[in-house]
Amino acid sequence: MPTVEELYRNYGILADATEQVGQHKDAYQVILDGVKGGTKEKRLAAQFIPKFFKHFPELADSAINAQLDLCEDEDVSIRRQAIKELPQFATGENLPRVADILTQLLQTDDSAEFNLVNNALLSIFKMDAKGTLGGLFSQILQGEDIVRERAIKFLSTKLKTLPDEVLTKEVEELILTESKKVLEDVTGEEFVLFMKILSGLKSLQTVSGRQQLVELVAEQADLEQTFNPSDPDCVDRLLQCTRQAVPLFSKNVHSTRFVTYFCEQVLPNLGTLTTPVEGLDIQLEVLKLLAEMSSFCGDMEKLETNLRKLFDKLLEYMPLPPEEAENGENAGNEEPKLQFSYVECLLYSFHQLGRKLPDFLTAKLNAEKLKDFKIRLQYFARGLQVYIRQLRLALQGKTGEALKTEEDLFHIPPSYKSTVTLSWKPVQKVEIGQKRASEDTTSGSPPKKSSAGPKRDARQIYNPPSGKYSSNLGNFNYEQRGAFRGSRGGRGWGTRGNRSRGRLY
């Protein structure tokens, strides 16, 4: 084992050799042997080995292995120094290997080391993005669970910080290709992170790009399979996937496939849904998602059938007024319970889909059913007015437009012209004649400014009341309640298969 003096002497030989440094293989070997010495010798070796690495390609494997030994040293200062110098080994065909090594080093619990590893990965990412991705995805697919977890989080947080000249179209295509392989076997939390990664790629900001993402989500959601409402994993997976799909829908990226599945498979089983998330109103969560998607539903094959299922479910939550006794008092023991949140979601969904079949209430229902519906609607509207009076404080300054959706359906024939905003969504005032900047354009031109002041014929958008009766309609961030139960495996939501363990350098 070389001493400190011998390491300095051989370092001097290499430093003074300038262009002929490659001829002093023996001197470099002495420096490599420094990793077998004490603390001082190892610290010097950690600095000297990378400095002359490029001059000795025939000793590349030995040099990298020597540096790796230092990366695993018991002395934290030696480990940090060795990790800091690792990017200098990322040349040519060695880069994917260095990326693989750095990815494995993400498992460290030392915060300073962890930051050094992150910085080193970003450094080689800028040298060769494809090679670095090769190392990262190799560990995501085959590495230890802790390495996989941290590698995915690295991608989800660091990719967006890289400049455009690094994240080229070819690099983004590689990310998409490798991500599809990983998505064959992921947990719920991992799926959310990968959707964050993919939705942030520039190449997937187009209509066709978002359509690709919707198809990925639909595949994860298992929309081809029969829905099992009694299986919490099945329910959680559907809601998690749908929550990821909702922001992708637009006038050009339709939600038809999801809306159809909800109408045909989920609505009929709404009352039997199960979830492991304590305190979650799973039925309301499903109805909220359906309402949000219904605005972007395209042409549906079984529109009338699904609209009828939606209508029947709506009637379940819109009771008939209680029968009155001869003295004019309520013959029953109590007033029917009005579930405003449920009705808002179902009524909104029915209003959106009803536009596609405007004669449904007149031509598709018999006169008795239509009369029954209007009675229920009138009773519900009266109940809503009572609660609006009780919520006077929360409604200060608001106009009497809270019944626009009901008013549409009171018309003869029923109308679907009102523009309605769901109570848990932010209100956006849109004026007639104002051209909204389309999210689907590829043009880089900024949206035109609207003229100052409201136009005389501007349509007011209905904003439903808020307050204690609708406080549970807050924008529920489902993924924060935890991933799907279990780990990876099976169809992609259970434990992953056995993978090799131990050092994979």
C-alpha positions as CSV (number, residue, x, y, z in Angstrom):
1,M,0.0,0.0,0.0
2,P,1.5,3.4,-1.0
3,T,2.1,6.0,1.6
4,V,1.0,9.7,1.3
5,E,4.5,10.6,0.2
6,E,4.5,8.0,-2.6
7,L,1.1,9.1,-3.8
8,Y,2.3,12.7,-4.0
9,R,5.5,11.6,-5.8
10,N,3.6,9.6,-8.4
11,Y,1.0,12.4,-8.8
12,G,4.0,14.7,-9.6
13,I,5.3,12.3,-12.2
14,L,1.9,12.3,-14.0
15,A,1.4,16.0,-13.6
16,D,4.8,16.8,-15.1
17,A,4.5,14.3,-18.0
18,T,2.0,16.6,-19.7
19,E,1.3,15.0,-23.2
20,Q,3.3,11.9,-22.3
21,V,1.2,11.1,-19.2
22,G,-0.2,8.0,-20.7
23,Q,3.3,6.4,-20.8
24,H,3.4,6.3,-17.0
25,K,1.0,3.5,-16.3
26,D,2.9,2.3,-13.3
27,A,2.6,5.7,-11.6
28,Y,-1.2,5.7,-12.1
29,Q,-1.4,2.1,-10.7
30,V,0.3,3.3,-7.5
31,I,-2.5,5.9,-7.2
32,L,-5.1,3.3,-7.7
33,D,-3.6,1.2,-4.9
34,G,-4.1,4.2,-2.6
35,V,-7.7,3.1,-2.0
36,K,-6.2,0.2,0.1
37,G,-4.5,2.7,2.5
38,G,-5.6,4.7,5.4
39,T,-7.9,7.7,5.6
40,K,-5.3,10.2,4.3
41,E,-4.3,7.9,1.4
42,K,-7.9,7.3,0.5
43,R,-8.7,11.0,0.5
44,L,-5.8,11.7,-1.9
45,A,-6.7,8.7,-4.1
46,A,-10.3,10.0,-4.4
47,Q,-8.9,13.3,-5.9
48,F,-6.0,11.9,-8.0
49,I,-7.7,8.9,-9.7
50,P,-10.3,11.0,-11.6
51,K,-7.8,13.6,-12.5
52,F,-5.8,11.3,-14.8
53,F,-8.5,8.8,-15.6
54,K,-8.9,9.8,-19.2
55,H,-5.3,9.1,-20.0
56,F,-5.4,5.4,-19.1
57,P,-8.4,3.8,-21.0
58,E,-6.8,0.3,-20.5
59,L,-7.2,0.9,-16.7
60,A,-10.7,2.3,-16.9
61,D,-12.4,-0.6,-15.2
62,S,-9.9,-0.7,-12.4
63,A,-10.1,3.1,-11.9
64,I,-13.9,3.1,-11.7
65,N,-14.0,0.2,-9.3
66,A,-11.3,1.9,-7.1
67,Q,-13.5,5.0,-7.0
68,L,-16.5,2.9,-6.2
69,D,-14.7,1.4,-3.2
70,L,-14.2,4.9,-2.0
71,C,-17.9,5.8,-2.5
72,E,-18.7,3.0,-0.1
73,D,-16.1,3.8,2.5
74,E,-17.0,4.1,6.2
75,D,-15.6,7.6,6.4
76,V,-18.3,10.0,5.3
77,S,-15.7,12.7,4.1
78,I,-14.1,10.1,1.8
79,R,-17.4,9.0,0.4
80,R,-18.4,12.6,-0.3
81,Q,-15.1,13.4,-2.0
82,A,-15.4,10.2,-4.2
83,I,-19.0,10.9,-5.2
84,K,-18.2,14.5,-6.0
85,E,-15.5,13.4,-8.5
86,L,-17.7,10.6,-10.2
87,P,-18.8,12.8,-13.2
88,Q,-15.2,12.9,-14.4
89,F,-15.5,9.2,-15.1
90,A,-18.6,9.8,-17.3
91,T,-16.8,9.7,-20.7
92,G,-17.9,7.7,-23.8
93,E,-19.2,4.2,-23.0
94,N,-18.5,4.7,-19.3
95,L,-21.3,7.3,-18.9
96,P,-24.3,4.9,-18.6
97,R,-22.4,2.9,-16.0
98,V,-21.6,6.0,-14.0
99,A,-25.2,7.0,-14.3
100,D,-26.2,3.6,-13.0
101,I,-23.8,3.9,-10.1
102,L,-25.0,7.4,-9.1
103,T,-28.6,6.2,-9.3
104,Q,-27.8,3.4,-6.8
105,L,-26.1,6.0,-4.5
106,L,-29.4,7.9,-4.2
107,Q,-30.3,5.4,-1.5
108,T,-28.0,7.2,0.9
109,D,-29.5,8.6,4.1
110,D,-26.9,11.3,4.5
111,S,-28.4,14.6,3.2
112,A,-25.0,16.0,2.1
113,E,-24.2,12.9,0.1
114,F,-27.7,12.8,-1.3
115,N,-27.3,16.4,-2.6
116,L,-23.9,15.5,-4.1
117,V,-25.4,12.5,-5.9
118,N,-28.2,14.7,-7.3
119,N,-25.8,17.3,-8.5
120,A,-23.5,14.7,-10.1
121,L,-26.5,13.2,-11.9
122,L,-27.6,16.6,-13.2
123,S,-24.0,17.2,-14.3
124,I,-23.7,14.1,-16.5
125,F,-27.3,14.6,-17.7
126,K,-26.1,17.7,-19.4
127,M,-23.2,15.7,-20.9
128,D,-25.3,12.9,-22.3
129,A,-29.0,12.9,-21.5
130,K,-29.7,9.6,-23.2
131,G,-26.9,7.8,-21.5
132,T,-27.9,9.1,-18.1
133,L,-31.5,8.0,-18.7
134,G,-30.2,4.6,-19.5
135,G,-28.6,4.3,-16.1
136,L,-31.7,5.7,-14.3
137,F,-34.2,3.5,-16.0
138,S,-32.0,0.5,-15.6
139,Q,-32.3,0.9,-11.8
140,I,-35.9,1.8,-11.9
141,L,-36.7,-1.4,-13.7
142,Q,-34.2,-3.7,-11.8
143,G,-32.9,-2.0,-8.7
144,E,-33.7,-2.1,-5.1
145,D,-37.1,-0.6,-4.1
146,I,-35.5,2.4,-2.3
147,V,-33.3,3.1,-5.4
148,R,-36.3,2.8,-7.7
149,E,-38.4,5.1,-5.5
150,R,-35.7,7.8,-5.4
151,A,-34.8,7.5,-9.1
152,I,-38.4,8.1,-10.0
153,K,-38.6,11.1,-7.7
154,F,-35.4,12.4,-9.2
155,L,-36.9,12.4,-12.6
156,S,-40.2,13.9,-11.4
157,T,-38.4,16.9,-9.7
158,K,-35.3,17.4,-11.8
159,L,-36.3,17.0,-15.4
160,K,-38.3,20.2,-15.4
161,T,-35.1,22.1,-14.4
162,L,-33.1,21.0,-17.4
163,P,-32.7,23.4,-20.4
164,D,-34.3,22.8,-23.8
165,E,-31.0,22.0,-25.4
166,V,-30.7,19.0,-23.0
167,L,-34.4,17.8,-23.2
168,T,-34.5,17.5,-27.0
169,K,-37.3,15.8,-28.8
170,E,-35.3,12.6,-29.1
171,V,-34.6,12.6,-25.4
172,E,-38.3,13.1,-24.6
173,E,-39.2,10.2,-26.9
174,L,-36.8,8.0,-24.9
175,I,-38.4,9.1,-21.7
176,L,-41.8,8.2,-23.0
177,T,-40.6,4.8,-24.3
178,E,-38.9,3.8,-21.1
179,S,-41.8,5.1,-19.0
180,K,-44.2,2.8,-20.8
181,K,-42.0,-0.1,-19.8
182,V,-42.1,1.0,-16.2
183,L,-45.9,1.6,-16.2
184,E,-46.4,-2.1,-16.9
185,D,-45.8,-2.6,-13.2
186,V,-46.2,0.3,-10.8
187,T,-47.9,1.3,-7.6
188,G,-50.4,4.1,-7.5
189,E,-47.9,6.6,-6.1
190,E,-45.4,5.7,-8.8
191,F,-48.1,6.1,-11.5
192,V,-49.0,9.6,-10.3
193,L,-45.3,10.6,-10.4
194,F,-44.8,9.2,-13.9
195,M,-47.9,11.1,-15.1
196,K,-46.3,14.2,-13.6
197,I,-43.1,13.5,-15.5
198,L,-44.8,12.7,-18.9
199,S,-47.3,15.6,-18.7
200,G,-44.4,18.0,-18.3
201,L,-42.7,17.0,-21.5
202,K,-43.0,19.6,-24.3
203,S,-43.6,17.0,-27.0
204,L,-46.7,15.8,-25.1
205,Q,-48.3,19.3,-24.8
206,T,-49.9,19.0,-28.2
207,V,-53.4,17.5,-28.8
208,S,-51.9,14.2,-30.1
209,G,-49.5,14.2,-27.1
210,R,-52.3,14.5,-24.6
211,Q,-54.3,11.9,-26.4
212,Q,-51.3,9.5,-25.9
213,L,-51.4,10.3,-22.2
214,V,-55.1,9.7,-22.0
215,E,-54.6,6.3,-23.7
216,L,-51.9,5.4,-21.2
217,V,-54.2,6.3,-18.3
218,A,-57.1,4.3,-19.8
219,E,-54.8,1.3,-20.1
220,Q,-53.8,1.6,-16.4
221,A,-57.5,2.1,-15.4
222,D,-58.4,-1.3,-17.0
223,L,-61.4,0.2,-18.8
224,E,-61.8,-3.0,-20.8
225,Q,-62.4,-5.1,-17.6
226,T,-65.7,-5.4,-15.7
227,F,-65.8,-3.1,-12.7
228,N,-65.7,-4.7,-9.3
229,P,-67.2,-2.2,-6.8
230,S,-66.5,-4.5,-3.8
231,D,-62.7,-4.5,-4.5
232,P,-61.1,-1.5,-2.9
233,D,-58.0,-1.8,-5.1
234,C,-60.2,-1.8,-8.2
235,V,-62.1,1.3,-7.0
236,D,-58.9,3.1,-6.0
237,R,-57.2,2.4,-9.2
238,L,-60.1,3.7,-11.3
239,L,-60.4,6.9,-9.2
240,Q,-56.6,7.5,-9.2
241,C,-56.3,7.0,-12.9
242,T,-59.4,9.2,-13.7
243,R,-58.0,12.0,-11.5
244,Q,-54.9,11.9,-13.6
245,A,-56.9,11.9,-16.9
246,V,-59.3,14.8,-16.0
247,P,-56.7,17.7,-16.6
248,L,-55.9,16.2,-20.0
249,F,-59.4,16.4,-21.4
250,S,-60.4,19.3,-23.7
251,K,-62.6,20.0,-26.7
252,N,-60.1,18.1,-28.8
253,V,-59.2,15.4,-26.3
254,H,-62.4,13.7,-25.4
255,S,-63.4,12.0,-22.2
256,T,-65.9,9.7,-23.9
257,R,-64.3,6.4,-23.0
258,F,-64.1,7.3,-19.3
259,V,-67.6,8.8,-19.2
260,T,-69.1,5.7,-20.9
261,Y,-67.4,3.4,-18.4
262,F,-68.6,5.5,-15.5
263,C,-72.2,5.4,-16.8
264,E,-72.2,1.7,-17.7
265,Q,-70.1,0.2,-15.0
266,V,-69.9,2.6,-12.0
267,L,-73.2,4.4,-11.7
268,P,-75.2,1.1,-11.4
269,N,-72.9,0.1,-8.5
270,L,-72.6,3.5,-6.8
271,G,-74.2,2.4,-3.6
272,T,-71.8,-0.6,-3.1
273,L,-68.5,1.1,-3.7
274,T,-65.8,0.4,-1.1
275,T,-62.6,2.2,-0.3
276,P,-59.8,1.8,2.2
277,V,-59.6,5.6,2.7
278,E,-61.2,6.5,6.0
279,G,-63.6,9.4,5.9
280,L,-63.8,9.5,2.1
281,D,-67.3,9.9,0.6
282,I,-66.4,7.6,-2.3
283,Q,-69.8,8.0,-4.0
284,L,-69.4,11.8,-4.0
285,E,-65.9,11.5,-5.3
286,V,-67.1,9.4,-8.2
287,L,-69.9,11.8,-9.1
288,K,-67.5,14.8,-9.0
289,L,-65.2,13.1,-11.4
290,L,-68.0,12.2,-13.7
291,A,-69.3,15.8,-13.7
292,E,-65.8,17.2,-14.5
293,M,-65.4,14.8,-17.4
294,S,-68.9,15.2,-18.8
295,S,-68.1,18.6,-20.3
296,F,-65.6,17.0,-22.7
297,C,-67.5,13.9,-23.7
298,G,-67.6,13.4,-27.5
299,D,-70.0,11.2,-29.5
300,M,-71.2,8.3,-27.4
301,E,-72.4,5.1,-29.0
302,K,-75.1,4.3,-26.5
303,L,-76.0,7.8,-25.6
304,E,-79.7,7.3,-24.9
305,T,-79.0,4.2,-22.8
306,N,-76.4,5.9,-20.7
307,L,-78.4,9.1,-20.4
308,R,-81.2,7.1,-19.0
309,K,-78.9,5.5,-16.4
310,L,-77.7,8.9,-15.4
311,F,-81.3,10.2,-15.3
312,D,-82.5,7.2,-13.1
313,K,-79.6,7.8,-10.7
314,L,-80.5,11.5,-10.5
315,L,-84.1,10.6,-9.6
316,E,-82.8,8.5,-6.7
317,Y,-81.4,11.7,-5.1
318,M,-84.3,14.0,-6.0
319,P,-87.2,12.9,-3.7
320,L,-90.9,13.6,-4.3
321,P,-92.4,16.1,-1.9
322,P,-93.9,14.4,1.2
323,E,-97.6,13.8,1.1
324,E,-99.8,16.1,3.1
325,A,-102.4,15.0,5.6
326,E,-105.9,16.4,5.6
327,N,-104.9,19.1,8.1
328,G,-102.2,20.2,5.6
329,E,-99.3,19.0,7.7
330,N,-96.6,16.5,6.6
331,A,-98.1,13.0,6.8
332,G,-94.6,11.5,7.3
333,N,-92.4,11.8,10.3
334,E,-89.8,14.0,8.7
335,E,-88.9,15.9,5.5
336,P,-86.9,14.0,2.8
337,K,-83.2,14.5,3.0
338,L,-81.9,16.6,0.2
339,Q,-78.3,15.7,-0.9
340,F,-77.3,18.9,-2.7
341,S,-73.7,17.7,-3.5
342,Y,-74.9,14.5,-5.2
343,V,-77.6,16.3,-7.1
344,E,-75.3,19.0,-8.3
345,C,-72.9,16.5,-9.8
346,L,-75.6,14.4,-11.4
347,L,-77.7,17.3,-12.6
348,Y,-74.6,18.9,-14.2
349,S,-73.6,15.6,-15.9
350,F,-77.1,15.2,-17.2
351,H,-77.2,18.8,-18.4
352,Q,-73.9,18.3,-20.3
353,L,-74.8,14.9,-21.9
354,G,-78.4,16.0,-22.5
355,R,-77.2,18.6,-25.0
356,K,-76.3,15.8,-27.3
357,L,-79.9,14.4,-27.1
358,P,-82.1,17.4,-26.5
359,D,-85.4,15.6,-27.0
360,F,-84.6,13.0,-24.3
361,L,-87.0,14.5,-21.7
362,T,-89.8,15.0,-24.2
363,A,-89.5,12.2,-26.9
364,K,-87.8,9.5,-24.9
365,L,-89.8,9.8,-21.6
366,N,-93.5,9.4,-21.4
367,A,-95.7,12.2,-20.1
368,E,-96.0,10.8,-16.6
369,K,-92.3,10.4,-16.1
370,L,-91.6,13.9,-17.3
371,K,-94.3,15.3,-15.0
372,D,-92.8,13.2,-12.1
373,F,-89.3,14.7,-12.8
374,K,-90.6,18.3,-12.8
375,I,-92.4,17.7,-9.5
376,R,-89.1,16.5,-8.0
377,L,-87.2,19.3,-9.6
378,Q,-89.7,21.9,-8.2
379,Y,-89.4,20.4,-4.7
380,F,-85.7,20.3,-4.8
381,A,-85.6,23.9,-6.1
382,R,-87.8,25.0,-3.2
383,G,-85.5,23.2,-0.8
384,L,-82.5,24.9,-2.3
385,Q,-84.1,28.3,-1.8
386,V,-84.6,27.6,1.8
387,Y,-80.9,26.8,2.3
388,I,-79.9,29.8,0.3
389,R,-81.7,32.0,2.8
390,Q,-79.9,30.1,5.6
391,L,-76.6,30.9,3.9
392,R,-77.3,34.6,3.5
393,L,-73.9,35.5,4.9
394,A,-72.1,33.4,2.4
395,L,-74.2,34.7,-0.4
396,Q,-73.8,38.4,0.2
397,G,-73.6,40.2,-3.1
398,K,-74.8,37.3,-5.2
399,T,-77.8,37.4,-7.6
400,G,-80.7,35.0,-7.8
401,E,-79.1,32.9,-10.5
402,A,-78.5,29.8,-8.4
403,L,-81.3,27.9,-10.1
404,K,-80.2,28.2,-13.8
405,T,-79.7,24.6,-14.4
406,E,-83.1,23.8,-13.0
407,E,-84.7,26.6,-15.0
408,D,-83.2,25.1,-18.2
409,L,-85.0,21.9,-17.5
410,F,-88.3,23.6,-16.5
411,H,-88.6,25.0,-20.0
412,I,-91.0,23.5,-22.5
413,P,-89.3,21.9,-24.2
414,P,-86.3,21.6,-21.8
415,S,-83.3,23.8,-22.7
416,Y,-79.6,23.2,-22.3
417,K,-78.3,26.7,-23.0
418,S,-77.1,27.9,-19.6
419,T,-73.4,27.9,-18.9
420,V,-72.9,26.3,-15.5
421,T,-69.8,26.1,-13.3
422,L,-69.3,23.3,-10.7
423,S,-69.2,24.7,-7.2
424,W,-65.7,23.2,-6.4
425,K,-64.2,24.7,-9.6
426,P,-62.9,28.3,-9.9
427,V,-65.2,30.7,-11.6
428,Q,-64.2,32.0,-15.0
429,K,-66.2,34.8,-16.5
430,V,-66.4,34.4,-20.3
431,E,-68.0,37.1,-22.5
432,I,-69.8,36.5,-25.7
433,G,-67.5,37.5,-28.6
434,Q,-64.4,37.1,-26.5
435,K,-62.1,34.5,-28.1
436,R,-60.7,32.3,-25.4
437,A,-57.0,31.4,-25.9
438,S,-57.2,27.7,-26.9
439,E,-55.1,25.3,-24.9
440,D,-54.8,23.2,-28.0
441,T,-53.1,25.7,-30.3
442,T,-49.4,25.2,-31.1
443,S,-49.0,28.9,-31.9
444,G,-46.7,30.9,-29.6
445,S,-48.7,34.1,-30.0
446,P,-50.2,35.5,-26.7
447,P,-54.0,35.7,-26.3
448,K,-55.7,38.9,-27.3
449,K,-56.6,41.2,-24.5
450,S,-60.3,41.7,-23.9
451,S,-61.8,45.1,-24.0
452,A,-62.2,46.9,-20.7
453,G,-65.5,46.6,-19.0
454,P,-68.3,44.0,-19.5
455,K,-70.2,43.8,-22.7
456,R,-73.9,44.6,-22.5
457,D,-75.0,41.2,-23.5
458,A,-72.4,39.2,-21.7
459,R,-73.7,36.0,-20.3
460,Q,-73.3,35.5,-16.5
461,I,-71.9,32.1,-15.5
462,Y,-73.8,30.5,-12.7
463,N,-71.7,29.9,-9.5
464,P,-73.5,27.7,-7.1
465,P,-73.6,28.8,-3.4
466,S,-70.9,27.8,-1.0
467,G,-71.0,27.4,2.8
468,K,-71.3,24.7,5.3
469,Y,-73.7,22.7,3.2
470,S,-71.3,22.5,0.3
471,S,-68.0,22.7,2.1
472,N,-67.4,19.1,1.6
473,L,-67.1,19.8,-2.1
474,G,-63.6,21.2,-1.8
475,N,-61.2,20.3,-4.5
476,F,-60.2,16.8,-3.2
477,N,-56.7,15.8,-4.1
478,Y,-57.1,12.1,-4.1
479,E,-53.5,11.1,-4.7
480,Q,-52.5,12.7,-1.4
481,R,-54.5,10.2,0.5
482,G,-51.9,7.5,-0.3
483,A,-51.1,5.1,-3.1
484,F,-53.1,2.0,-4.0
485,R,-53.0,-0.6,-1.4
486,G,-50.1,-3.0,-1.6
487,S,-47.0,-2.7,-3.8
488,R,-46.4,-3.4,-7.4
489,G,-47.2,-6.7,-9.2
490,G,-50.0,-8.6,-10.7
491,R,-51.7,-6.3,-13.2
492,G,-49.3,-3.6,-12.0
493,W,-50.8,-2.7,-8.6
494,G,-49.5,-5.4,-6.4
495,T,-46.0,-6.6,-5.3
496,R,-43.3,-6.6,-8.0
497,G,-41.6,-9.9,-8.9
498,N,-38.3,-10.9,-7.3
499,R,-35.3,-8.9,-8.6
500,S,-31.7,-9.3,-7.9
501,R,-30.4,-7.8,-4.7
502,G,-27.0,-6.5,-3.6
503,R,-24.4,-4.4,-5.4
504,L,-25.3,-4.0,-9.1
505,Y,-22.4,-1.8,-10.2
